[in-house]
Amino acid sequence: MKNFILILFVIFFCVNIFASETAYVPGQIMIQLSNFDDATIENLEVDMKNIRLQKIRLLSKRMNIWLFGFESENISDSQIKQQIKNYSSVQEAQFNHYTAQRELLPEDEFFDLQWNMHNTGSTGGVEDADIDAPEAWEITNGGITVLGDTLVIAIVDGGCDLTHEDLNLWKNLNEIPNNSIDDDNNGYIDDYDGWNAYNHSGNVPTDSHGTHVSGIAAAIGNNELGVAGVNWNAKIMPIAGDSSVESVVVEAYGYVLEMRQLYDETEGEFGAFVISTNASFGVDYGNPANYPLWSAIYDSLGVAGVLNAAATMNINVNVDIVGDMPTACESDYLITVTNTTKFDEKYINAAYGLETIDLGAPGSSIYSTNYNNGYSYKTGTSMATPHVAGAVAMMFSVATEEFLLEYKDNPASKCLEIKQYILEGVDILPDLDGTTVSGGRLNMHNSLNLMLSQVSARNEVISPKVHLTNYPNPFNPSTTIYFETNEVTETMELSIYNLKGQKIKTFTGLPGGKEGTVTWNGTNNNDQPVSSGIYFYKLNIENSSMNKMILMK
């Protein structure tokens, strides 16, 4: 038996080696030459006339790499390559191998209908008018952090099909269902499946809209069944609370806040590691000033480490002017979303706003899970938003141990960092540029790479090392920023940015040395006061920089 396994291994190994060596363009070879002149190439071609070697084109002038063609008749390709490599003026030679995009196309039954994840243009629309999900899935399938926390997405909607076989639903395992006892002492009786804020019970109703939204965010992927969600392995916490009655909404979000803080307070023994919420409902033309408690709960969730995605109106209006609830809320922990089509255009009946709507996401004719264990198409900003809620969970699934430990110590600031990666990673679209904060449509692959590259950059050894702090924080009317380095420097510059990444204030000509201070009075470069909120400051010293968060109240 052992010999048989060994033989299989050898066969598998050899087949894979053979496949990798033959996966190249027939009759083409790349050659790096020691001399950059015509005579060298001419001599090579003459001396290799037996294989009819002929220059095709220059590939890299600085590395002196050329593409050649050849003909093999009675000589194997491997012999030809070795013959070329042995030539005196050749430094290196290799075949022109085929490459492929590293994208993971799942085997879900209806994945070819999910243009929002992978748009080839074959079913209408524009190629690549999608969130680059297969490319992102090559990096992670989501579901769990490197520290072992199971990622939970809270879907605040009308309910969910709790028996849908394509949904990975969260369960409160510390609660015994239907015994009319609050077993885990969290203040909610029988909340085994989630919470129903309509009738204040654990009886989560079945709902078509909520089931569809849940599938977009986190339908189980690559299971040869149905569809693939943005995050294949995250768990869905269904909460019935989609209402224009504020008390119901606040109770729904209150459940999320309780479960997340309980998780932190008990080091994961109770509660749930909720990292994002989704609200695909709202009040058209609502003024956030009239909904102060609903608005404020987003800040409370953000401080606890939860980012919140919200759908804007299905009306072609400017939310900056007419208002909307909740997408006109000023909370920094809210990501507001409009609807884009398979043509990479804003859906005609979808709201926008340069100051209020953060980005777009696919939301037109989206195929996803439905009740009665089924699937269907739906259109609206409701369908756009869970792409973002799922993407937030994907960001947490690639987060390093260092990032997550910092997140546990300061969840609010790390949430804002993830939000920044999501907004900076968008694909800019003409329809959204100038009408949304980011100017583009969600690209999950870009955002994951931004996060990974920033983490990598932070882990590099840089010189000089920088220490930053400021006091008071929060401040009003001013704060003093203190900086210190481990080396004497000649050039220093300190810049302050808002959450959109816009530089609003720059202090130049700072004196050299090893330490110093700058006082910021809350004004921009035009000496105009900026609004209260969260800002970042960056100190640039020669080839080193560091970011810190600052809060102006």
N, C-alpha and C positions, 0 to 999 in steps of 0.2 A: 504493500500500500504506500509506504513512504517513497519507494522508488517510482511508483506511478505518479505521485504528487510532484516529485522532483522533475520527472519527464515533462509533465504539464507545465511546470514553471519554466523549464528551459525552452519549451516550444513557445510559450507566451512571450518570454523575454526576447527570443530570436525574432518572432513575428513582429514585435513592436520595434526592435532595432531596424529590421528590414523596412518596415513601413516608414520610419522616420528618415531613412537614408534614400528611399525612392520617392518621397513626397517633394519632388522638385520639377521645374520646368524642363522637359526633355530637350537636350541639345543646347543647354545654356549653362555657363559657369562664370562665377565672379572671380576676378584675379586682382590681387594687390601687387603692384610692380615696385621695384626698388628705385627705378629712374623714371622721371616724368619727361619723356621726349618721344618723338615719332619713331626714331630709329629703334628704340627698344621694342616698341610694338611691332614694327615691321619685321625685325629679326625673329621675334617670337612667332609671328604668323608663318614666316618662311620655314622655320625649323619644326613647326607643328603642322606642316602641310598634309601629313598623313591622316590627320583628323579634320582637315579643312578649318582650322581655327581662324575666326574672323572677328574683329572688333565690332561691337554693336554700338556702345556709347559709354561715355564717362559717367560714373556714378558719384564719385567723391573726389574733387580735385585735391583737397588737402590730404586725404589719405591715399590718393593715387589708386583708387579702386575702379576697375573697368568691368563692363559686362561683355562677354564674348560668346559667340556661337560656335558649335562644333558638330561634326558628324561622326557617328560611331557605326562601324560596319562589323569588322571582325574583332574589334577590341571592346572590352567591357568599359562601362563608364568609370568604374573604380580605378581601372588601369590608366585611363585617360587622365583622371584627376591626379593620380600619383605622378604620371609623366610630366604634367604641367608643374606640379609642386617641386619637382626635382630640377626644374630649369633655373639657370643661374640668376636671372633677373626677376624671378618670381619670389615674393615674400610669403604669400599665402594664396590659396585657391580653395573655393568651395562651390558646390552646386547652388543654383538659384532656387532655394526651397520655397514651397508654397507656405503661406501663412493663413490664418483664419481669425476672424474676430472672436474674442473670448466672451461669448454670450451663451447663456444657458437657457435653452428653449424647453420649457417643461412639457411633460407628456399629458397634461390635463386635456380631457376630451374636447373641450370647446375653446382651447387657447387660441386657435386661429381666428376666432371672432373678437378677441380682445386687442383691438387696434390701439387702445389706450396704453397697453403694456409694450406692444411690439408692432409698429405700423410699417408694413412693407409696401403699402400703396396698392397691393393686389386686389383689395376689396373696396377700392375707392379711397380718396384722400391723398395725402402727401406722405411719401416715404419719410420715416423717422419723426413724424409728428406724434411723438409718444414720450413717455418718461424714461426711456432707456432702461426698462426693467430687466431684460435678460442680461445686459452688461453688468447691472448692479447685482443680480443674483449670482454672478460669477464670484463676487466678493463675499457675499453673505446671503443666507436665506432667512436671517432674522431669528427671533424666538427667545434668545437667552443672551445674557451679557457674559463677559469673560469672568466675572465674579460669581456667576451662577444664578443671577436673578432672572426669573421668568418675566418677560415683557408682556404687559397688559395694556390693551387699547380700550378705553371706555367709550362705547357708542351710546350717546344720549340721543334717543330717537323714540319711535313709537313702540318698540319692542323687538322681538326677534324670534325666528323659528328655532327653538331650542333643540330640535331633533334633526336639524339639517346635517347630513353626513359630510358636507364639505366645509364645515365651520369648526374651528378649534375653540370651543367656548370655555371661558373661565368658570370655575366652580369654587365656592367658598367651602373648603373641606373642613373648616372648623365649625360649620353650622350643620345641624341635622334638619333636613327639609321637613316641612309640614308637621312639626311637633308643637308649634305655637310657643316656642321658647327661644329666647335670645342666647343661644349656646355659647357664642364667642364674646358676649358682653360688649358688642360694638354699638348697641343702641338700635339695631335693626333685627326684627324677628323673622326667622325663616328666609334669610337672604342667601340661600344656597346658590341660586342661579343668577343673582343680581338684584336689582331693585325696581319696583314699580312705584314711581312718585305720584302717579295719578290716584291710586287708592292706598298708598303708604303700606305696601306689603311686598313680600318676596315673590309674588305671582307675576312673573314677566309675561306679558301677552305676546301672541304671535302677531307679527306685523310685516307686511310686504316691503315697505320702504326701509325699515330698520334692518331687515335681513339682507336686502340688496346693498345697502351701505356697508354692512359688516363684511360681506364678501369682497367688496372692492379693497377694503383695508387689509383683510387677512384671511381670505379663503385659503384652505390648505393647498399648497402647491406641489406639482410633480407627483400627484397620487393617482394619475390616470383617470381622474374623475372631475367632471365639471370644469371649473375655472381656477385660475391662480390669483390669489390676492397679492397686494403690494408686498406684504410681509407674510411669508408662507407659514411661519411657525409661532407668531405671536398669538396670544389668547385674547379673545373678545369678551369684554365685560358688558353685557347688555343692560341698559338702564332705560326704562320707559319714563320719559320726561320731556318730550318734544311738545312744547305748549307755549301759547301766548300769555298764559297766566304765570306771572313771575314767581309765585310761591312754589309752583310745581317745578319750574326750571331750577330754582335755587336749591330745592330739596334734592333734585337729581344730581346736581354738581356737588352738593354737600355730602352725598354718599361717596363720590369719588374722593373728595378731600379727606373724609374720615378713613377710608380704606387705605389710602396712600400713607397718611401720617401714622396710622396704626402699624403699618408694615415697617416704617422706619423706627418707631418707638419700641417695637418688639423684635427688632433685627430679623424680620421676615417670618416670624412665627405666626403672626396674624396679619390680616389685611391683604393687600395686593400691591405689587410693584407697578402701579399705573404710571406711564410716562407720557401718554397723550390722550386727549379726548377729541371727540368729533361731534359737532353740532350742525346738522344739515337742516336747520329750521331757523326761524327768526320772526321779526316783526317788521314788515315793509315800512319804510320811512320812519322807523322808530328813532327817537332821540335818546341817546344813552343817558342824558341828564335825568330822564324820567324813570330810569331803571338802575338806580345807583347800586343796589345790592347785587343784582345780576352782573353788572359791570365789575364790581369790586371782587367778586369771587374768582375771576381770572387771575388777578394779582395774587390772591391767596393760594391758588393752585400753583402758580409760577414759583412762589417762594418755597412751596413744598416739592418742587421739581417736576411739575407737569406742564407740558406745552399743550395749547388748545387750538384746534383747527375749527374754523367756522365758515359756513357758506354764505355768500352774499345774496342779494335779491335776484330773482329771475325776471328782471325788468331792465331794459337798456337805459339806465340813468346813472348819473354821477353821484355816488354816495357822499363824496366830499360836500356836495351842495344840499342834497335832499335828506341825508341821514339814513341810517339803518340800524337795526338791533339784531345781532350783536356786532356786526362788522364795522360799525363806526365807533366802537369802544376804543379808548386810548390805551388799553392795557398792552404792555410790551410782550406779554406772555400769550398773546392771541395772534394766530396766523390766519389771515383772511383770504378767501379764495374765490375766484371767478371761474367761469366755464369756457374751455376751449374745445374746438372741433377737430376732426381728423384731418382737416386742411390747415391746422395750426393757426386758426383765426379765433378771435373771441366770438362765442356764440351770440347771435344777434340779440337774443333776449336774456342778457346777463349784465349785471351791473359792473361798474368800474369805479376807480377813484385813485388819483395819484397819491393822495395822502392816506387813504383808508384801506385800499385793497392791495394786499401784498403781492400776490402772484396768481397765475392761472394754472389750471390742471385739466386734463381731459374730463369732460362731463356730458358729452353728446352721444347718444346711442351706445351706452356702456352696458356690456353684457355681464351679469353677475348673478349671485344666488338670489332666490326668491322663496317665499313660504311654500309649504307642502313639499319640501325637499326638491324644489324646482329651480329654474333659471329663467331670466328674462332681460329684456332691454329696458333701460330707463334713461331719461335725459334731465339734466338740471345742474345747478350749482351743488345740489345735494350729492351728486355723483362725483363731482370734482374734488370736494373737500376730503373724503376719506383717503384719496391718494396721498394727501399731505400727512394725515394722521398716521397712515401706515409708514410713510417715509421717515417720520420722526422716530418710530420704533426701529427702523432699519439703521438709523444713525447710532442709536444706543447699542445695537448689536455689534457694531464694529469698534466701539469705543474701547480704548486701552484701559488697562488696570489703573494707570496713573490718572487718566481722565475721570474714571468712575469714582476713584477715591476722592478726587477734588470735588466731584459732583455731590458726593455724600456730605462733604464739609460745607459746600456752598452751592446748593442745587440751583438757585435762581440764576446765578451768573453763567453756569454751564448750560442751562436751558437757552439762554440768550445766545450763547456761542453756537449751539446747534441751529437755532433759528437763523443766525447769520449765514451759516453754511448752506442752508436750504435756499435762502433768498439769493445768495451769490452764485449758486450753482445753476440757476435757470438758463434755459435757452431763450435768448432775446427774440421777441416777436414784434413785428411792426404794429399789430393791433393792440399790444399791451405796453409797448415802449412809450412812455409819456402819459399813460393812463393808469398805471399801477406802480406800486413802490419799487418793485424789482425790475419791471419792464419785460418780464418773461414768463414762460411756462415751466413748471416743475421738471427738472431732470435729475432723477434720483442718483444716477451713476455719477454725474458731476459733483453732486453734493457729498456723496460718500468719499470721493477722491479728494475733495477739498479738505474734509475733516482728516483723512489719513495723512495728507501732505502736511497739514499744519501740525499734527501730532509728531510727525517725523522731524519737522523742522525744530520743534521745541526740544526734541530729544538729542539734537546735534550739540556737540560741544562748541560753544561760541566764546569769543573773547573780544572785548572784555565782558565780564559778567555784570549784570545790572540788577540793582535792588530798587524797587519803587514802592512808595506808599503815599497816602494823602490824608489830611485831617483838617477839618472834620469831614466825615462821610456818613450819612448825607450832609449836604451843606446848603447854606443860604445866609448871607449873600456871596460868600467866597470860601475857597479851600486852598490850602497850601500843599503842593506836590513836592515831595522830597525824593531825590534820586542820588544813588551812590554806586560807584563802580569799583572794581578791584584793580583798575589800572588808570594811570593818568591819561586823559584824552584831550584832543585839541578841538574837536567839533562836536557840538551837541544841538539837537533840535527836538522839541516836544510838540506833538500835535494832538488835538482833541477831535474825536469823531462822534457822530450820532449813530443810532442803531441802523440807519440805512447805509452806513459806511461813508457818509459824506464828511469831509474834513471841514470843521467849522471854525477852528482856531489853531494858529501855529505860533509858537514862540521860537524865534530864531536868534542866532548870535549869542547863545548862552555861553557863559565863560567856561573855559576848559578846566580840567582838574579831575578830582575823584568824586566830588559830591557837590550838590547845590539844591536850590529851591526855586519854585515858580509858583506864583499866586494867581489863580484864575477866579475872576469875579463873575463868571456866568455869562459872558458876552462873546459874540463871534468876532471875526476879523474886521467887521465894520463897526465894532463897538456897540452892536445892538444886542439886547438881552435875549437869551435863548429860553425856550420853554422848559418847564420842570420835566425831569425824566432821567433816563439812564444814558450815560455817555462812557466812552472808552478813551483812555489817553495812551499814547505810545511815545516812548523816548527812543530816539535814534542816536546811537553813538558809534561813529565809524561804521563797522560792519555788523553791529549788534543792535537788536531792538527788543522791546518787551511791552506787552499790553497789560493794562489794568482797568478795572471797571470803577466808575465813579457815579454817584447818585446825587442829583440836584433836586431838592424838594421845593 
